[in-house]
Amino acid sequence: MTFRAAYARATGVITTVNSTIWSLSEALSTLRLVIAMVGSVTLVAGWLIVDAHPVASINRRLAGRGKGRASTTPRQS
């Protein structure tokens, strides 16, 4: 992920959280807020683990082969 993409995602998350967190706190009970928090932290952690996994980077490289990008791995004949 490029720096600009990470910055854009972080800005979007902050904007969403700032406007939504107060509505959620009024609408949901404490138990449901805790469940939502644990679920969201789990999803973000899982996303980071899967995105950093070597297989994911290999799949991204293979997907970019036919789109005019230069590949860092040599083709096998």
Secondary structure, DSSP 8 states (H G I E B T S, - for coil): --HHHHHHHHHHHHHHHHHHHHHHHHHS-HHHHHHHHHHHHHHHHHHHHHHHSHHHHHHHHHHTGGGT---SS----
